[in-house]
Amino acid sequence: MKLGVIGQAIGLFTVTNIDDLLVLALFFAQGAGHRSTTRRIATGQYLGFAAILAAATTAAFGATLLPEAAIPYLGLLPLLLGLKALWKVWRANRTDEDDGGRTATGPPGVLEVAAVTFANGGDNLGVYVPVLATAGVGAMGSYVVVFGVLVAVWVATGRFFATRPFIARALSRWGHLLLPVVLIGIGLLILVEGNAFGL
């Protein structure tokens, strides 16, 4: 692996995935205290990012798994997941007013994390496809390896942020509300920026 390619891959991944850190921290806050949280989030993050890479690599070779016009509609995934999470918070608060407003929702599901990762990375395809198409097969493999390592770094960083005392207290108090709001916001942003439904 050439150092130049590694540096480019690190820069490309960092710039296109910086927003995932907040989502990962919120997922870790949601699953705080559950033993399976890290495994579920890491598995979901890898599945979602593998789907992004599969789509980008396929498109780089001249085929597309998703028509370009369909990419903005990926915003429906986080939007629906955010609405579902908001519904759970509302329903739990209605049935149990004695918990101080904190809703125990349990760790996020693997497919939930994967869906949010894939939908949030839909805009990454526009960046990854031309880079991978011009990189050549050898460099493309280097990008995939570096991206795979960085997914683990991102998961660890999201967990780190969620476990810092100040951040953990804030997420513990507000994370159950912030997660649906962030997911809904991501979904709406993807839909609006992609002009889905003429928005």
Buried (B, 14 or more C-beta within 10 A) or exposed (E): EEEEBBEBBBEBBEEBBEBBBBBBBBBBBBBBEBEEBBEBBBBBBBBBBBBBBEBBBBBBEEEBEBEEEEBBBBBBBBBBBBBEBBEBBEEBBEEEEEEEBBBEBBBBBBBBBBBBBBBBBBBBBEBBBEBBBEBEEEBBEBBBBBBBEBBEEBBEBBBBBBBEEEBBEEBBBBBBBBBBBBBBEBBBBBBEEBEBEEE
